Amino acid sequence: MALILGGSLALIVGCSPNRSQRQNIQMNNQTCPVTGNQINDKDTYIYEGKEYKLCSDKCKQTLSENPKKYLPD
């Protein structure tokens, strides 16, 4: 980030939100990437800024252990 001063006006350049402020991309998948079952509305998993819907909390645990096995590149 740079601060540019000109007279009484200051301009901040290159200010972007940090990772916690960025919006995740919702993948809107209709089936669980782990089991292929219908998703529910409460279980999700975020991987590389993409939010995937899951069918259960157990799938969330499975996915967190090896996301590359179940998620597309």
PQR file of N, CA, C, O and H, with PARSE charges and radii, in Angstrom:
ATOM      1  N   MET A   1       0.846  -1.173   0.000 -0.4000 1.5000
ATOM      2  CA  MET A   1       0.000   0.000   0.000 -0.0000 2.0000
ATOM      3  C   MET A   1       0.886   1.228   0.000  0.5500 1.7000
ATOM      4  O   MET A   1       1.917   1.252   0.672 -0.5500 1.4000
ATOM      5  N   ALA A   2       0.496   2.240  -0.743 -0.4000 1.5000
ATOM      6  CA  ALA A   2       1.256   3.487  -0.806 -0.0000 2.0000
ATOM      7  C   ALA A   2       0.347   4.638  -0.410  0.5500 1.7000
ATOM      8  O   ALA A   2      -0.846   4.648  -0.714 -0.5500 1.4000
ATOM      9  H   ALA A   2      -0.342   2.220  -1.289  0.4000 1.0000
ATOM     10  N   LEU A   3       0.923   5.578   0.254 -0.4000 1.5000
ATOM     11  CA  LEU A   3       0.200   6.787   0.639 -0.0000 2.0000
ATOM     12  C   LEU A   3       0.796   7.936  -0.155  0.5500 1.7000
ATOM     13  O   LEU A   3       1.988   8.223  -0.044 -0.5500 1.4000
ATOM     14  H   LEU A   3       1.892   5.569   0.501  0.4000 1.0000
ATOM     15  N   ILE A   4      -0.021   8.584  -0.946 -0.4000 1.5000
ATOM     16  CA  ILE A   4       0.446   9.689  -1.790 -0.0000 2.0000
ATOM     17  C   ILE A   4      -0.151  10.973  -1.241  0.5500 1.7000
ATOM     18  O   ILE A   4      -1.370  11.110  -1.136 -0.5500 1.4000
ATOM     19  H   ILE A   4      -0.989   8.350  -1.037  0.4000 1.0000
ATOM     20  N   LEU A   5       0.710  11.899  -0.897 -0.4000 1.5000
ATOM     21  CA  LEU A   5       0.266  13.176  -0.350 -0.0000 2.0000
ATOM     22  C   LEU A   5       0.408  14.259  -1.401  0.5500 1.7000
ATOM     23  O   LEU A   5       1.443  14.371  -2.057 -0.5500 1.4000
ATOM     24  H   LEU A   5       1.700  11.787  -0.982  0.4000 1.0000
ATOM     25  N   GLY A   6      -0.611  15.035  -1.553 -0.4000 1.5000
ATOM     26  CA  GLY A   6      -0.562  16.151  -2.500 -0.0000 2.0000
ATOM     27  C   GLY A   6      -1.355  17.303  -1.935  0.5500 1.7000
ATOM     28  O   GLY A   6      -2.585  17.287  -1.980 -0.5500 1.4000
ATOM     29  H   GLY A   6      -1.452  14.944  -1.020  0.4000 1.0000
ATOM     30  N   GLY A   7      -0.687  18.291  -1.410 -0.4000 1.5000
ATOM     31  CA  GLY A   7      -1.389  19.401  -0.770 -0.0000 2.0000
ATOM     32  C   GLY A   7      -2.083  18.887   0.476  0.5500 1.7000
ATOM     33  O   GLY A   7      -1.444  18.322   1.364 -0.5500 1.4000
ATOM     34  H   GLY A   7       0.312  18.305  -1.373  0.4000 1.0000
ATOM     35  N   SER A   8      -3.376  19.082   0.540 -0.4000 1.5000
ATOM     36  CA  SER A   8      -4.127  18.614   1.702 -0.0000 2.0000
ATOM     37  C   SER A   8      -4.882  17.316   1.409  0.5500 1.7000
ATOM     38  O   SER A   8      -5.682  16.861   2.226 -0.5500 1.4000
ATOM     39  H   SER A   8      -3.895  19.540  -0.181  0.4000 1.0000
ATOM     40  N   LEU A   9      -4.624  16.727   0.242 -0.4000 1.5000
ATOM     41  CA  LEU A   9      -5.336  15.530  -0.171 -0.0000 2.0000
ATOM     42  C   LEU A   9      -4.418  14.317  -0.073  0.5500 1.7000
ATOM     43  O   LEU A   9      -3.300  14.341  -0.588 -0.5500 1.4000
ATOM     44  H   LEU A   9      -3.973  17.097  -0.421  0.4000 1.0000
ATOM     45  N   ALA A  10      -4.880  13.266   0.580 -0.4000 1.5000
ATOM     46  CA  ALA A  10      -4.109  12.027   0.670 -0.0000 2.0000
ATOM     47  C   ALA A  10      -4.849  10.952  -0.109  0.5500 1.7000
ATOM     48  O   ALA A  10      -6.072  10.839  -0.019 -0.5500 1.4000
ATOM     49  H   ALA A  10      -5.788  13.246   0.998  0.4000 1.0000
ATOM     50  N   LEU A  11      -4.123  10.185  -0.854 -0.4000 1.5000
ATOM     51  CA  LEU A  11      -4.701   9.116  -1.666 -0.0000 2.0000
ATOM     52  C   LEU A  11      -4.010   7.813  -1.309  0.5500 1.7000
ATOM     53  O   LEU A  11      -2.782   7.731  -1.338 -0.5500 1.4000
ATOM     54  H   LEU A  11      -3.130  10.276  -0.927  0.4000 1.0000
ATOM     55  N   ILE A  12      -4.779   6.809  -0.977 -0.4000 1.5000
ATOM     56  CA  ILE A  12      -4.216   5.508  -0.664 -0.0000 2.0000
ATOM     57  C   ILE A  12      -4.338   4.638  -1.909  0.5500 1.7000
ATOM     58  O   ILE A  12      -5.431   4.459  -2.448 -0.5500 1.4000
ATOM     59  H   ILE A  12      -5.776   6.876  -0.953  0.4000 1.0000
ATOM     60  N   VAL A  13      -3.223   4.107  -2.355 -0.4000 1.5000
ATOM     61  CA  VAL A  13      -3.155   3.314  -3.576 -0.0000 2.0000
ATOM     62  C   VAL A  13      -2.845   1.873  -3.223  0.5500 1.7000
ATOM     63  O   VAL A  13      -2.024   1.605  -2.346 -0.5500 1.4000
ATOM     64  H   VAL A  13      -2.336   4.253  -1.918  0.4000 1.0000
ATOM     65  N   GLY A  14      -3.499   0.946  -3.904 -0.4000 1.5000
ATOM     66  CA  GLY A  14      -3.192  -0.464  -3.722 -0.0000 2.0000
ATOM     67  C   GLY A  14      -3.802  -1.070  -2.475  0.5500 1.7000
ATOM     68  O   GLY A  14      -3.309  -2.083  -1.981 -0.5500 1.4000
ATOM     69  H   GLY A  14      -4.166   1.164  -4.616  0.4000 1.0000
ATOM     70  N   CYS A  15      -4.830  -0.493  -1.973 -0.4000 1.5000
ATOM     71  CA  CYS A  15      -5.486  -1.019  -0.784 -0.0000 2.0000
ATOM     72  C   CYS A  15      -6.510  -2.060  -1.211  0.5500 1.7000
ATOM     73  O   CYS A  15      -7.488  -1.735  -1.884 -0.5500 1.4000
ATOM     74  H   CYS A  15      -5.231   0.331  -2.375  0.4000 1.0000
ATOM     75  N   SER A  16      -6.286  -3.302  -0.822 -0.4000 1.5000
ATOM     76  CA  SER A  16      -7.231  -4.355  -1.157 -0.0000 2.0000
ATOM     77  C   SER A  16      -7.612  -5.098   0.116  0.5500 1.7000
ATOM     78  O   SER A  16      -6.827  -5.133   1.063 -0.5500 1.4000
ATOM     79  H   SER A  16      -5.492  -3.566  -0.275  0.4000 1.0000
ATOM     80  N   PRO A  17      -8.803  -5.692   0.155 -0.5600 1.5000
ATOM     81  CA  PRO A  17      -9.229  -6.396   1.356  0.2800 2.0000
ATOM     82  C   PRO A  17      -8.328  -7.597   1.633  0.5500 1.7000
ATOM     83  O   PRO A  17      -7.831  -8.243   0.711 -0.5500 1.4000
ATOM     84  N   ASN A  18      -8.127  -7.886   2.923 -0.4000 1.5000
ATOM     85  CA  ASN A  18      -7.341  -9.072   3.246 -0.0000 2.0000
ATOM     86  C   ASN A  18      -8.201 -10.317   3.044  0.5500 1.7000
ATOM     87  O   ASN A  18      -9.394 -10.210   2.757 -0.5500 1.4000
ATOM     88  H   ASN A  18      -8.531  -7.362   3.673  0.4000 1.0000
ATOM     89  N   ARG A  19      -7.600 -11.490   3.192 -0.4000 1.5000
ATOM     90  CA  ARG A  19      -8.302 -12.742   2.891 -0.0000 2.0000
ATOM     91  C   ARG A  19      -9.598 -12.904   3.680  0.5500 1.7000
ATOM     92  O   ARG A  19     -10.577 -13.428   3.149 -0.5500 1.4000
ATOM     93  H   ARG A  19      -6.631 -11.577   3.424  0.4000 1.0000
ATOM     94  N   SER A  20      -9.621 -12.469   4.924 -0.4000 1.5000
ATOM     95  CA  SER A  20     -10.819 -12.655   5.737 -0.0000 2.0000
ATOM     96  C   SER A  20     -11.963 -11.752   5.288  0.5500 1.7000
ATOM     97  O   SER A  20     -13.118 -12.019   5.618 -0.5500 1.4000
ATOM     98  H   SER A  20      -8.825 -12.043   5.355  0.4000 1.0000
ATOM     99  N   GLN A  21     -11.665 -10.683   4.538 -0.4000 1.5000
ATOM    100  CA  GLN A  21     -12.695  -9.766   4.070 -0.0000 2.0000
ATOM    101  C   GLN A  21     -13.204 -10.122   2.676  0.5500 1.7000
ATOM    102  O   GLN A  21     -14.230  -9.591   2.251 -0.5500 1.4000
ATOM    103  H   GLN A  21     -10.726 -10.466   4.270  0.4000 1.0000
ATOM    104  N   ARG A  22     -12.529 -10.987   1.967 -0.4000 1.5000
ATOM    105  CA  ARG A  22     -12.927 -11.342   0.607 -0.0000 2.0000
ATOM    106  C   ARG A  22     -14.128 -12.271   0.624  0.5500 1.7000
ATOM    107  O   ARG A  22     -14.305 -13.072   1.542 -0.5500 1.4000
ATOM    108  H   ARG A  22     -11.695 -11.418   2.312  0.4000 1.0000
ATOM    109  N   GLN A  23     -14.944 -12.148  -0.404 -0.4000 1.5000
ATOM    110  CA  GLN A  23     -16.093 -13.033  -0.571 -0.0000 2.0000
ATOM    111  C   GLN A  23     -15.635 -14.347  -1.180  0.5500 1.7000
ATOM    112  O   GLN A  23     -14.837 -14.353  -2.117 -0.5500 1.4000
ATOM    113  H   GLN A  23     -14.800 -11.497  -1.150  0.4000 1.0000
ATOM    114  N   ASN A  24     -16.129 -15.447  -0.663 -0.4000 1.5000
ATOM    115  CA  ASN A  24     -15.853 -16.741  -1.268 -0.0000 2.0000
ATOM    116  C   ASN A  24     -16.783 -16.958  -2.446  0.5500 1.7000
ATOM    117  O   ASN A  24     -17.908 -16.459  -2.460 -0.5500 1.4000
ATOM    118  H   ASN A  24     -16.778 -15.442   0.098  0.4000 1.0000
ATOM    119  N   ILE A  25     -16.319 -17.694  -3.418 -0.4000 1.5000
ATOM    120  CA  ILE A  25     -17.136 -18.029  -4.575 -0.0000 2.0000
ATOM    121  C   ILE A  25     -17.992 -19.232  -4.206  0.5500 1.7000
ATOM    122  O   ILE A  25     -17.461 -20.283  -3.847 -0.5500 1.4000
ATOM    123  H   ILE A  25     -15.405 -18.100  -3.407  0.4000 1.0000
ATOM    124  N   GLN A  26     -19.301 -19.091  -4.292 -0.4000 1.5000
ATOM    125  CA  GLN A  26     -20.201 -20.205  -4.006 -0.0000 2.0000
ATOM    126  C   GLN A  26     -20.312 -21.064  -5.252  0.5500 1.7000
ATOM    127  O   GLN A  26     -20.700 -20.589  -6.319 -0.5500 1.4000
ATOM    128  H   GLN A  26     -19.733 -18.237  -4.584  0.4000 1.0000
ATOM    129  N   MET A  27     -19.969 -22.331  -5.104 -0.4000 1.5000
ATOM    130  CA  MET A  27     -19.934 -23.216  -6.256 -0.0000 2.0000
ATOM    131  C   MET A  27     -21.320 -23.710  -6.672  0.5500 1.7000
ATOM    132  O   MET A  27     -21.490 -24.192  -7.791 -0.5500 1.4000
ATOM    133  H   MET A  27     -19.653 -22.718  -4.238  0.4000 1.0000
ATOM    134  N   ASN A  28     -22.300 -23.598  -5.797 -0.4000 1.5000
ATOM    135  CA  ASN A  28     -23.679 -23.989  -6.097 -0.0000 2.0000
ATOM    136  C   ASN A  28     -23.789 -25.425  -6.610  0.5500 1.7000
ATOM    137  O   ASN A  28     -24.612 -25.727  -7.475 -0.5500 1.4000
ATOM    138  H   ASN A  28     -22.163 -23.206  -4.888  0.4000 1.0000
ATOM    139  N   ASN A  29     -22.955 -26.295  -6.069 -0.4000 1.5000
ATOM    140  CA  ASN A  29     -23.038 -27.708  -6.447 -0.0000 2.0000
ATOM    141  C   ASN A  29     -24.337 -28.312  -5.909  0.5500 1.7000
ATOM    142  O   ASN A  29     -24.793 -27.942  -4.827 -0.5500 1.4000
ATOM    143  H   ASN A  29     -22.287 -26.050  -5.367  0.4000 1.0000
ATOM    144  N   GLN A  30     -24.914 -29.215  -6.640 -0.4000 1.5000
ATOM    145  CA  GLN A  30     -26.192 -29.836  -6.258 -0.0000 2.0000
ATOM    146  C   GLN A  30     -26.023 -31.177  -5.563  0.5500 1.7000
ATOM    147  O   GLN A  30     -26.958 -31.681  -4.940 -0.5500 1.4000
ATOM    148  H   GLN A  30     -24.543 -29.516  -7.519  0.4000 1.0000
ATOM    149  N   THR A  31     -24.838 -31.753  -5.669 -0.4000 1.5000
ATOM    150  CA  THR A  31     -24.548 -33.020  -4.986 -0.0000 2.0000
ATOM    151  C   THR A  31     -23.257 -32.881  -4.194  0.5500 1.7000
ATOM    152  O   THR A  31     -22.398 -32.062  -4.522 -0.5500 1.4000
ATOM    153  H   THR A  31     -24.079 -31.344  -6.176  0.4000 1.0000
ATOM    154  N   CYS A  32     -23.134 -33.676  -3.167 -0.4000 1.5000
ATOM    155  CA  CYS A  32     -21.954 -33.673  -2.308 -0.0000 2.0000
ATOM    156  C   CYS A  32     -20.752 -34.201  -3.092  0.5500 1.7000
ATOM    157  O   CYS A  32     -20.845 -35.268  -3.700 -0.5500 1.4000
ATOM    158  H   CYS A  32     -23.832 -34.341  -2.900  0.4000 1.0000
ATOM    159  N   PRO A  33     -19.624 -33.479  -3.093 -0.5600 1.5000
ATOM    160  CA  PRO A  33     -18.460 -33.946  -3.830  0.2800 2.0000
ATOM    161  C   PRO A  33     -17.827 -35.210  -3.235  0.5500 1.7000
ATOM    162  O   PRO A  33     -17.047 -35.882  -3.910 -0.5500 1.4000
ATOM    163  N   VAL A  34     -18.149 -35.534  -1.998 -0.4000 1.5000
ATOM    164  CA  VAL A  34     -17.581 -36.722  -1.355 -0.0000 2.0000
ATOM    165  C   VAL A  34     -18.416 -37.955  -1.650  0.5500 1.7000
ATOM    166  O   VAL A  34     -17.875 -38.983  -2.059 -0.5500 1.4000
ATOM    167  H   VAL A  34     -18.783 -34.988  -1.450  0.4000 1.0000
ATOM    168  N   THR A  35     -19.735 -37.870  -1.448 -0.4000 1.5000
ATOM    169  CA  THR A  35     -20.608 -39.049  -1.574 -0.0000 2.0000
ATOM    170  C   THR A  35     -21.472 -39.055  -2.827  0.5500 1.7000
ATOM    171  O   THR A  35     -21.911 -40.115  -3.273 -0.5500 1.4000
ATOM    172  H   THR A  35     -20.175 -37.035  -1.116  0.4000 1.0000
ATOM    173  N   GLY A  36     -21.718 -37.881  -3.398 -0.4000 1.5000
ATOM    174  CA  GLY A  36     -22.640 -37.791  -4.527 -0.0000 2.0000
ATOM    175  C   GLY A  36     -24.087 -37.672  -4.081  0.5500 1.7000
ATOM    176  O   GLY A  36     -24.989 -37.631  -4.918 -0.5500 1.4000
ATOM    177  H   GLY A  36     -21.361 -37.020  -3.035  0.4000 1.0000
ATOM    178  N   ASN A  37     -24.326 -37.616  -2.761 -0.4000 1.5000
ATOM    179  CA  ASN A  37     -25.682 -37.485  -2.219 -0.0000 2.0000
ATOM    180  C   ASN A  37     -26.176 -36.041  -2.342  0.5500 1.7000
ATOM    181  O   ASN A  37     -25.398 -35.128  -2.621 -0.5500 1.4000
ATOM    182  H   ASN A  37     -23.594 -37.649  -2.081  0.4000 1.0000
ATOM    183  N   GLN A  38     -27.479 -35.853  -2.129 -0.4000 1.5000
ATOM    184  CA  GLN A  38     -28.082 -34.525  -2.142 -0.0000 2.0000
ATOM    185  C   GLN A  38     -27.493 -33.696  -1.001  0.5500 1.7000
ATOM    186  O   GLN A  38     -27.308 -34.207   0.103 -0.5500 1.4000
ATOM    187  H   GLN A  38     -28.110 -36.594  -1.903  0.4000 1.0000
ATOM    188  N   ILE A  39     -27.198 -32.429  -1.259 -0.4000 1.5000
ATOM    189  CA  ILE A  39     -26.613 -31.539  -0.266 -0.0000 2.0000
ATOM    190  C   ILE A  39     -27.672 -31.060   0.729  0.5500 1.7000
ATOM    191  O   ILE A  39     -28.872 -31.155   0.471 -0.5500 1.4000
ATOM    192  H   ILE A  39     -27.348 -32.014  -2.156  0.4000 1.0000
ATOM    193  N   ASN A  40     -27.204 -30.542   1.877 -0.4000 1.5000
ATOM    194  CA  ASN A  40     -28.109 -29.894   2.816 -0.0000 2.0000
ATOM    195  C   ASN A  40     -27.756 -28.415   2.888  0.5500 1.7000
ATOM    196  O   ASN A  40     -26.820 -27.976   2.219 -0.5500 1.4000
ATOM    197  H   ASN A  40     -26.229 -30.465   2.086  0.4000 1.0000
ATOM    198  N   ASP A  41     -28.471 -27.653   3.671 -0.4000 1.5000
ATOM    199  CA  ASP A  41     -28.263 -26.202   3.725 -0.0000 2.0000
ATOM    200  C   ASP A  41     -27.294 -25.748   4.800  0.5500 1.7000
ATOM    201  O   ASP A  41     -27.013 -24.553   4.900 -0.5500 1.4000
ATOM    202  H   ASP A  41     -29.231 -28.009   4.214  0.4000 1.0000
ATOM    203  N   LYS A  42     -26.774 -26.662   5.607 -0.4000 1.5000
ATOM    204  CA  LYS A  42     -25.935 -26.212   6.720 -0.0000 2.0000
ATOM    205  C   LYS A  42     -24.466 -26.594   6.612  0.5500 1.7000
ATOM    206  O   LYS A  42     -23.631 -25.919   7.214 -0.5500 1.4000
ATOM    207  H   LYS A  42     -27.001 -27.633   5.526  0.4000 1.0000
ATOM    208  N   ASP A  43     -24.111 -27.628   5.885 -0.4000 1.5000
ATOM    209  CA  ASP A  43     -22.728 -28.082   5.835 -0.0000 2.0000
ATOM    210  C   ASP A  43     -22.038 -27.585   4.571  0.5500 1.7000
ATOM    211  O   ASP A  43     -22.461 -27.891   3.456 -0.5500 1.4000
ATOM    212  H   ASP A  43     -24.789 -28.177   5.396  0.4000 1.0000
ATOM    213  N   THR A  44     -20.976 -26.819   4.760 -0.4000 1.5000
ATOM    214  CA  THR A  44     -20.195 -26.300   3.637 -0.0000 2.0000
ATOM    215  C   THR A  44     -18.714 -26.454   3.946  0.5500 1.7000
ATOM    216  O   THR A  44     -18.314 -26.637   5.095 -0.5500 1.4000
ATOM    217  H   THR A  44     -20.633 -26.571   5.666  0.4000 1.0000
ATOM    218  N   TYR A  45     -17.917 -26.375   2.898 -0.4000 1.5000
ATOM    219  CA  TYR A  45     -16.463 -26.447   3.039 -0.0000 2.0000
ATOM    220  C   TYR A  45     -15.849 -25.446   2.074  0.5500 1.7000
ATOM    221  O   TYR A  45     -16.204 -25.416   0.895 -0.5500 1.4000
ATOM    222  H   TYR A  45     -18.242 -26.227   1.964  0.4000 1.0000
ATOM    223  N   ILE A  46     -14.929 -24.627   2.570 -0.4000 1.5000
ATOM    224  CA  ILE A  46     -14.271 -23.629   1.743 -0.0000 2.0000
ATOM    225  C   ILE A  46     -12.858 -24.105   1.434  0.5500 1.7000
ATOM    226  O   ILE A  46     -12.078 -24.428   2.330 -0.5500 1.4000
ATOM    227  H   ILE A  46     -14.641 -24.651   3.527  0.4000 1.0000
ATOM    228  N   TYR A  47     -12.552 -24.137   0.143 -0.4000 1.5000
ATOM    229  CA  TYR A  47     -11.237 -24.565  -0.316 -0.0000 2.0000
ATOM    230  C   TYR A  47     -10.783 -23.628  -1.429  0.5500 1.7000
ATOM    231  O   TYR A  47     -11.460 -23.477  -2.445 -0.5500 1.4000
ATOM    232  H   TYR A  47     -13.186 -23.875  -0.585  0.4000 1.0000
ATOM    233  N   GLU A  48      -9.640 -23.007  -1.225 -0.4000 1.5000
ATOM    234  CA  GLU A  48      -9.071 -22.063  -2.189 -0.0000 2.0000
ATOM    235  C   GLU A  48     -10.079 -21.013  -2.636  0.5500 1.7000
ATOM    236  O   GLU A  48     -10.186 -20.709  -3.824 -0.5500 1.4000
ATOM    237  H   GLU A  48      -9.090 -23.129  -0.399  0.4000 1.0000
ATOM    238  N   GLY A  49     -10.820 -20.459  -1.671 -0.4000 1.5000
ATOM    239  CA  GLY A  49     -11.763 -19.381  -1.949 -0.0000 2.0000
ATOM    240  C   GLY A  49     -13.075 -19.810  -2.576  0.5500 1.7000
ATOM    241  O   GLY A  49     -13.884 -18.967  -2.964 -0.5500 1.4000
ATOM    242  H   GLY A  49     -10.734 -20.706  -0.706  0.4000 1.0000
ATOM    243  N   LYS A  50     -13.296 -21.119  -2.682 -0.4000 1.5000
ATOM    244  CA  LYS A  50     -14.542 -21.639  -3.254 -0.0000 2.0000
ATOM    245  C   LYS A  50     -15.306 -22.384  -2.169  0.5500 1.7000
ATOM    246  O   LYS A  50     -14.739 -23.202  -1.445 -0.5500 1.4000
ATOM    247  H   LYS A  50     -12.639 -21.804  -2.367  0.4000 1.0000
ATOM    248  N   GLU A  51     -16.602 -22.091  -2.065 -0.4000 1.5000
ATOM    249  CA  GLU A  51     -17.441 -22.706  -1.045 -0.0000 2.0000
ATOM    250  C   GLU A  51     -18.290 -23.814  -1.657  0.5500 1.7000
ATOM    251  O   GLU A  51     -19.105 -23.575  -2.548 -0.5500 1.4000
ATOM    252  H   GLU A  51     -17.063 -21.427  -2.654  0.4000 1.0000
ATOM    253  N   TYR A  52     -18.082 -25.020  -1.166 -0.4000 1.5000
ATOM    254  CA  TYR A  52     -18.810 -26.197  -1.643 -0.0000 2.0000
ATOM    255  C   TYR A  52     -19.845 -26.620  -0.605  0.5500 1.7000
ATOM    256  O   TYR A  52     -19.571 -26.602   0.595 -0.5500 1.4000
ATOM    257  H   TYR A  52     -17.419 -25.214  -0.442  0.4000 1.0000
ATOM    258  N   LYS A  53     -21.019 -26.997  -1.066 -0.4000 1.5000
ATOM    259  CA  LYS A  53     -22.073 -27.509  -0.189 -0.0000 2.0000
ATOM    260  C   LYS A  53     -21.890 -29.016  -0.040  0.5500 1.7000
ATOM    261  O   LYS A  53     -21.485 -29.702  -0.979 -0.5500 1.4000
ATOM    262  H   LYS A  53     -21.241 -27.012  -2.040  0.4000 1.0000
ATOM    263  N   LEU A  54     -22.195 -29.518   1.151 -0.4000 1.5000
ATOM    264  CA  LEU A  54     -22.015 -30.938   1.459 -0.0000 2.0000
ATOM    265  C   LEU A  54     -23.302 -31.547   1.985  0.5500 1.7000
ATOM    266  O   LEU A  54     -24.278 -30.843   2.242 -0.5500 1.4000
ATOM    267  H   LEU A  54     -22.524 -28.961   1.914  0.4000 1.0000
ATOM    268  N   CYS A  55     -23.290 -32.880   2.145 -0.4000 1.5000
ATOM    269  CA  CYS A  55     -24.483 -33.562   2.645 -0.0000 2.0000
ATOM    270  C   CYS A  55     -24.436 -33.805   4.148  0.5500 1.7000
ATOM    271  O   CYS A  55     -25.472 -34.076   4.756 -0.5500 1.4000
ATOM    272  H   CYS A  55     -22.497 -33.451   1.936  0.4000 1.0000
ATOM    273  N   SER A  56     -23.248 -33.714   4.766 -0.4000 1.5000
ATOM    274  CA  SER A  56     -23.162 -33.979   6.208 -0.0000 2.0000
ATOM    275  C   SER A  56     -21.878 -33.412   6.796  0.5500 1.7000
ATOM    276  O   SER A  56     -20.952 -33.043   6.074 -0.5500 1.4000
ATOM    277  H   SER A  56     -22.407 -33.495   4.272  0.4000 1.0000
ATOM    278  N   ASP A  57     -21.845 -33.352   8.107 -0.4000 1.5000
ATOM    279  CA  ASP A  57     -20.657 -32.908   8.820 -0.0000 2.0000
ATOM    280  C   ASP A  57     -19.522 -33.914   8.641  0.5500 1.7000
ATOM    281  O   ASP A  57     -18.353 -33.532   8.611 -0.5500 1.4000
ATOM    282  H   ASP A  57     -22.597 -33.652   8.694  0.4000 1.0000
ATOM    283  N   LYS A  58     -19.858 -35.181   8.523 -0.4000 1.5000
ATOM    284  CA  LYS A  58     -18.844 -36.220   8.319 -0.0000 2.0000
ATOM    285  C   LYS A  58     -18.102 -35.985   6.992  0.5500 1.7000
ATOM    286  O   LYS A  58     -16.888 -36.174   6.916 -0.5500 1.4000
ATOM    287  H   LYS A  58     -20.808 -35.492   8.547  0.4000 1.0000
ATOM    288  N   CYS A  59     -18.828 -35.578   5.965 -0.4000 1.5000
ATOM    289  CA  CYS A  59     -18.195 -35.290   4.674 -0.0000 2.0000
ATOM    290  C   CYS A  59     -17.283 -34.074   4.788  0.5500 1.7000
ATOM    291  O   CYS A  59     -16.262 -34.001   4.104 -0.5500 1.4000
ATOM    292  H   CYS A  59     -19.814 -35.424   6.027  0.4000 1.0000
ATOM    293  N   LYS A  60     -17.637 -33.132   5.636 -0.4000 1.5000
ATOM    294  CA  LYS A  60     -16.796 -31.962   5.864 -0.0000 2.0000
ATOM    295  C   LYS A  60     -15.453 -32.403   6.436  0.5500 1.7000
ATOM    296  O   LYS A  60     -14.406 -31.905   6.023 -0.5500 1.4000
ATOM    297  H   LYS A  60     -18.466 -33.192   6.191  0.4000 1.0000
ATOM    298  N   GLN A  61     -15.483 -33.314   7.361 -0.4000 1.5000
ATOM    299  CA  GLN A  61     -14.261 -33.838   7.963 -0.0000 2.0000
ATOM    300  C   GLN A  61     -13.437 -34.608   6.928  0.5500 1.7000
ATOM    301  O   GLN A  61     -12.224 -34.425   6.830 -0.5500 1.4000
ATOM    302  H   GLN A  61     -16.334 -33.718   7.696  0.4000 1.0000
ATOM    303  N   THR A  62     -14.102 -35.462   6.164 -0.4000 1.5000
ATOM    304  CA  THR A  62     -13.426 -36.241   5.120 -0.0000 2.0000
ATOM    305  C   THR A  62     -12.770 -35.324   4.101  0.5500 1.7000
ATOM    306  O   THR A  62     -11.623 -35.541   3.710 -0.5500 1.4000
ATOM    307  H   THR A  62     -15.088 -35.611   6.243  0.4000 1.0000
ATOM    308  N   LEU A  63     -13.490 -34.308   3.674 -0.4000 1.5000
ATOM    309  CA  LEU A  63     -12.987 -33.367   2.678 -0.0000 2.0000
ATOM    310  C   LEU A  63     -11.799 -32.571   3.207  0.5500 1.7000
ATOM    311  O   LEU A  63     -10.842 -32.320   2.474 -0.5500 1.4000
ATOM    312  H   LEU A  63     -14.421 -34.131   3.991  0.4000 1.0000
ATOM    313  N   SER A  64     -11.856 -32.179   4.466 -0.4000 1.5000
ATOM    314  CA  SER A  64     -10.761 -31.394   5.040 -0.0000 2.0000
ATOM    315  C   SER A  64      -9.465 -32.199   5.131  0.5500 1.7000
ATOM    316  O   SER A  64      -8.376 -31.624   5.120 -0.5500 1.4000
ATOM    317  H   SER A  64     -12.633 -32.384   5.062  0.4000 1.0000
ATOM    318  N   GLU A  65      -9.576 -33.513   5.219 -0.4000 1.5000
ATOM    319  CA  GLU A  65      -8.394 -34.369   5.296 -0.0000 2.0000
ATOM    320  C   GLU A  65      -7.698 -34.531   3.951  0.5500 1.7000
ATOM    321  O   GLU A  65      -6.482 -34.717   3.905 -0.5500 1.4000
ATOM    322  H   GLU A  65     -10.460 -33.980   5.227  0.4000 1.0000
ATOM    323  N   ASN A  66      -8.460 -34.463   2.845 -0.4000 1.5000
ATOM    324  CA  ASN A  66      -7.870 -34.647   1.521 -0.0000 2.0000
ATOM    325  C   ASN A  66      -8.742 -33.987   0.447  0.5500 1.7000
ATOM    326  O   ASN A  66      -9.387 -34.684  -0.336 -0.5500 1.4000
ATOM    327  H   ASN A  66      -9.448 -34.312   2.883  0.4000 1.0000
ATOM    328  N   PRO A  67      -8.769 -32.646   0.403 -0.5600 1.5000
ATOM    329  CA  PRO A  67      -9.654 -31.963  -0.548  0.2800 2.0000
ATOM    330  C   PRO A  67      -9.328 -32.242  -2.010  0.5500 1.7000
ATOM    331  O   PRO A  67     -10.237 -32.282  -2.839 -0.5500 1.4000
ATOM    332  N   LYS A  68      -8.062 -32.434  -2.345 -0.4000 1.5000
ATOM    333  CA  LYS A  68      -7.684 -32.656  -3.743 -0.0000 2.0000
ATOM    334  C   LYS A  68      -8.244 -33.950  -4.296  0.5500 1.7000
ATOM    335  O   LYS A  68      -8.401 -34.091  -5.509 -0.5500 1.4000
ATOM    336  H   LYS A  68      -7.324 -32.401  -1.671  0.4000 1.0000
ATOM    337  N   LYS A  69      -8.547 -34.894  -3.421 -0.4000 1.5000
ATOM    338  CA  LYS A  69      -9.117 -36.171  -3.855 -0.0000 2.0000
ATOM    339  C   LYS A  69     -10.548 -35.995  -4.354  0.5500 1.7000
ATOM    340  O   LYS A  69     -10.982 -36.722  -5.247 -0.5500 1.4000
ATOM    341  H   LYS A  69      -8.420 -34.779  -2.436  0.4000 1.0000
ATOM    342  N   TYR A  70     -11.278 -35.047  -3.795 -0.4000 1.5000
ATOM    343  CA  TYR A  70     -12.719 -34.908  -4.083 -0.0000 2.0000
ATOM    344  C   TYR A  70     -13.104 -33.680  -4.894  0.5500 1.7000
ATOM    345  O   TYR A  70     -14.172 -33.656  -5.506 -0.5500 1.4000
ATOM    346  H   TYR A  70     -10.925 -34.456  -3.069  0.4000 1.0000
ATOM    347  N   LEU A  71     -12.245 -32.651  -4.909 -0.4000 1.5000
ATOM    348  CA  LEU A  71     -12.598 -31.402  -5.578 -0.0000 2.0000
ATOM    349  C   LEU A  71     -11.858 -31.223  -6.889  0.5500 1.7000
ATOM    350  O   LEU A  71     -10.707 -31.640  -7.019 -0.5500 1.4000
ATOM    351  H   LEU A  71     -11.377 -32.671  -4.412  0.4000 1.0000
ATOM    352  N   PRO A  72     -12.515 -30.604  -7.864 -0.5600 1.5000
ATOM    353  CA  PRO A  72     -11.865 -30.386  -9.166  0.2800 2.0000
ATOM    354  C   PRO A  72     -10.722 -29.388  -9.047  0.5500 1.7000
ATOM    355  O   PRO A  72     -10.704 -28.557  -8.139 -0.5500 1.4000
ATOM    356  N   ASP A  73      -9.781 -29.474  -9.957 -0.4000 1.5000
ATOM    357  CA  ASP A  73      -8.642 -28.537  -9.984 -0.0000 2.0000
ATOM    358  C   ASP A  73      -9.069 -27.192 -10.474  0.5500 1.7000
ATOM    359  O   ASP A  73      -8.249 -26.279 -10.564 -0.5500 1.4000
ATOM    360  H   ASP A  73      -9.795 -30.149 -10.695  0.4000 1.0000
TER
END
